Amino acid sequence: MRQILLRSMYMLLLLLAAHTGWSQGTTTSAMNGVITDKQGDGLPGATVIAVHTPTNTQYVAPTNSEGRFNIPNMRVGGPYTVRVTFVGYQDITREGIFLSLGQNQRLDLNLSETTTQLEGVTVTATQDPVINAGRTGAATTVRREQIERLPTISRSFQDFTRLTPQANGNSLSGRNGRFNNVQIDGASNNDLFGLGNSGTPGGQAGTQPISLDAIQEFQVVIAPYDVRQGRFSGGGINAVTRSGTNEFSGSAFAFGRNQNTAGKSPTPDASGNRTKLAKFNDYQTGFRLGGPIIKDKLFFFVNGEITRRTAPLLFRTGSLEQITGNTSSDLLTFVNTAQLQEISDKLRSYGYDAGTFGEINAETRSNKAFARLDWNINQNHQLTLRHNFVDASDDNISRSLTNFRFGNNGYQFLSKTNSTVLELKSRFGNRYANNLLVGYSTIRDSRSTVGDLFPSITITAGNGTISAGSEFSSVANRLDQDILEITDNFNVFAGKHVLTLGTNNEIFRFDNLFVQSTQGRYDFPSITAFLNNDLTGNFRYRQNFALPGGNPTAKFGAAQFGVYAQDEYNITDNFRLTTGLRLDLPVYFDTPSYNSRVDSTFAVATAQGPAYDVKTDRLPKSRIQFSPRIGFNWDVRKDQSFQVRGGAGIFTGRPAYVWISNQYGNTGRDFATFDSNNSTTRTGLELTNNYATLRDRIAATPATAAKGSIAVTDKDFRNPQLLRTNLAVDYRLPAGIVATLEGIYSKTLNDVLPQDINLVNPTGVLQGDGRPVYPAGTARYRNNRDFNNVILLTNTSKGHQYSITGELKKQVNSDLFATAAYTYGQSRDLYSGTSSTAVSIWEFNPHAGNPNNLPLSYSSFDLRHRVIGSLSYRKEYANHFATTVSAFYNGQSGSPFSYTYYGNDINSDGGNPSGSSNDLIYIPRNQSEIVLVTDGVNDRRTVDQIWNELNAFIENDDYLKEHRGEYAARNGARTPWQHRIDVRLLQDIYTKIGEKNHTIQLSVDVINFGNMLNKNWGRDYSVANGNYGLLRYQGLENTTTGRPTFSYGTGTATTPNVAYQISQLASRWQAQFGVRYLF
């Protein structure tokens, strides 16, 4: 029955896709208004003709019985010329109208009667994307002139989405960027699997999803109460691409920078010198060309771009003498070059070359191609076909103050994306409009390891780690994605109502090979332990391998179908009410393997834990998720000088599909894990020059203590969903300044929450600390024979976000625009969704209690204070020259991070990823509340000296000082305020040849311009992975008191007095020079 129901729903949606559509939205604009006589009475039968001047595309609409007209499916941009004619009345023309993406421009005009032959009246138009009847929720439009004039080096989406006051990097409105929906030309352009930080395809290869030269306009929406916009619980990013016109035009460009166009290190080295970056280069070159194939009918636009970058790693090693007393922020202090040489020599004795521990230049390469055709079939139908291609690769290796990686511990990430979109825009008379969009994309990602295959090796050294061998997540790592999208909607214009019926359907196919530690993974607790091949203490060996008959590749199909209806009701000429309902249906098409051990273990409640109804072959039920919305816009004075707007609605997004994929690849039937922590003996696990013998022996005997982790999904799991509401006032001040005050509040309805249901109930509390503790080793698991962690993906309704924004905008003309905004925002959740693998989504979430019963705390995307400002001015002079100066300022109250322990697992809950514990620290009031010990034989400090150093650190940190006697909150601490100013200078030199201007444009972009003025300005602060290991857990004091003991610092190098580090690249000024030819 279920399959029949799903097939029926699928057929229904396909039928809807064949017969319904919508007008303006994520690819188009629209225009509406009322044509009246001088007495204010509507004029039925008047003719409104809007002409897109660059292409001579005409949109014709007669007015209805009330004098109203509606023109949907209009091209974004302009300029437009609108002419209104009516027998017996004087014609009127409005010129210079530009339409923003998604904008429904209100244009009300009065006609004068005439009995004699008079010339028509021509008026130059003014328009405002802020005070506009179609605006209800928070949104930011980035127009073409802003894209061309504002500073950017990376030429990325993020350089322009930052103009949104509620944005924070890829995060919108305090949510993980994974929950955004990115669309280009109305079709999804997301990292649906959710592995990259950018949220777009190719992000892991360091590339942008499309050339910036192909983009016409951006739109960022936070709370659009238009039900046509969905698939997000964060925000929506919509972009439309350029098209050709009746005039041939184009551009060729080149941008470049190197080590000579960047500042020196933000802090001096041990010799007191600030250093330059090592040799690197970064250049981008490309072109664009557009024009008519058939004038007024068929247009083309093409674009190509090549990017090449070679960049050095930023963190250095030094001798023991150099790192002792070191104050440089880019010199590692937990390991010295002599030790690295010893490690390298030891690995070479096993026949393995670990690669360099000196300087490394990582290369990033990207090739992009874009083509678009626009066909004006006739006055009522336009067809667009476009294709986008991106081929990129990136040498992925990085170092930080707490992690050193040998050269062959990196990998190369390869990514190739093809995306095709077909869109048909239609109008039927003056009452109906239709828009059909079909998109198909393929994304192919893979990793290639560097050097010969060898086990992955992690060595703990003081408060840092050293990594060598084959990167453990890259030996078997490949992802293929295929996405089909069908969006088709229908408008009915009925008097004061605009009715919309529509459907939006996405069908996905994923093929993911991902097996970690296939060559084995060694963890050594010290450099000495590694050099001696010591298997005692905190040594650990892990290995994953395929079981007989198993298939570790996760292949599955999924879909999200959507239908919706909406009524846009102009109750009066100055009050518009929009109401709608959207229905989304997530569907999963394939079934993972069945493992009877899982459901039998959790079917009945025991003293160790409650019952869970879980099965490895059962995915979430396909159930409709409802998203009702209502929005309003009130032009208080009827003159677009004072606008009140707002609304409320439910927004349903997608999960990161990697979380669903985990269930296909972690059933316990396809591959298993050997973990020495779960074995009774470590004999034979030594690292040798014939590691493959050990690897194959373990794989050949899976019954000998080999177990894996299991991933299951709650049968009632729902896609991320929240209720969002906003209220805003827009007011026109003198001098053309528009002021906005806006508040947004979001309440979680369904968010993602991972739990380890194989973890037994706590058996007590930690003495002197009070946090729950669990049995050590495999005794922590309810079923410790067949599997380790059993991660259940379920939902929570706990969480909220809010923000308050004040903003000023001024656009005098196309040559001058300025904005300034302040936002205060908070975001709280149980899990911020920052990880991806079956176990890491649970164990990387810091806590101080039961990891399956988390308290609400600050999100990893908590915003707090943010101030932004932008300014651009262009001046033409001497008939052949124009100079443009632009600047962007971003000031932000740091980023959140957590204070945790590191080393061993303090409460045995299993959350000890690679020695960096997920246990939040207890902040001692005084020395009596903590048992301190030295870090080792080389640490000659007394306990009192260690406490004095720790106490000084706490007193120097505002968060720790204010929360003594408490557990540190997840993401409770913050890095310092950060200020950055970016500037751009453009110099145009132009002349007219024939009828066309030809321009040479010289440019220089400087990011972090303040650092160029003062070496102490523009510093960027960060904490690796959002966690700072302040104290190292060293074990229990004794069996009588059971109090935990901790070490602080190492006693052999300067102990940092702050948790954060100064980013070595982002804290320097960087300049990029460019040249462009335009015609």
Secondary structure, 3 states (H helix, E strand, C coil): CHHHHHHHHHHHHHHHHHHCCCCCCCCCEEEEEEEECCCCCECCCCEEEEEECCCCEEEEEECCCCCEEEEEEECCEEEEEEEEECCCECCEEEEEEEECCCCEEECCEECCECCCCCCCEEEECCCCCCCCCCCCCCEEEECHHHHHHCCCCCCCCHHHHCCCCCEECCEECCECHHHCEEEECCEECCCCCCCCCCCCCCHHHCCCCCCHHHEEEEEEECCCCCCCCCCCCCCEEEEEECCCCCCCEEEEEEEEEEHHHECCCCCCCCCCCCCCCCCCEEEEEEEEEEEEEECCCEEEEEEEEEEEEEEECCCECCCHHHHCCCCCCCECCCCCHHHHHHHHHHHHHCCCCCCCCCCCEEEEEEEEEEEEEEEEEECCEEEEEEEEEEEEEEEECCCECCEEECHHHCEEEEEEEEEEEEEEEEEECCCEEEEEEEEEEEEEEEEEECCCCCCEEEEEECCEEEEECCCCCCCEEEEEEEEEEEEEEEEEEECCEEEEEEEEEEEEEEEEEEECCCCCEEEECCHHHHHCCCCCCCCEEEEEEECCCCCCEEEEEEEEEEEEEEEEEEEECCEEEEEEEEEEEEEECCCCCCCHHHHHHHCCCECCECCCCCCCCCCCCCCCEEEEEEEEEEECCCCCCEEEEEEEEEEECCCCHHHHHHHHHCCCCCEEEEEHHHCCCCCCCCCCCCHHHHHHHHHHCCCCCEEEEEEEECCCCCCCEEEEEEEEEEEECHHHEEEEEEEEEEEEEEEEEEEECCECCCCEECCCCCCEECCCHHHHECCCCCEEEEEEEEEECCCEEEEEEEEEEEEEECCEEEEEEEEEEEEEECCCCCCCCCCHHHHCCCECCCCCCCCCEECCCCCEEEEEEEEEEEEEECCCEEEEEEEEEEEECCCEEEEEEEECCCCCCCCCHHHCCCEECECCCCHHHCEECCCCCCCCCCHHHHHHHHHHHHHHCHHHHHCCCCECCCCCEECCCEEEEEEEEEEEEEEEECCEEEEEEEEEEEECHHHHHCCCCCCCEECHHHEEEEEEEEEECCCCCCCEEEECCCCCCCCCCCCCEECCCCCCCEEEEEEEEEC
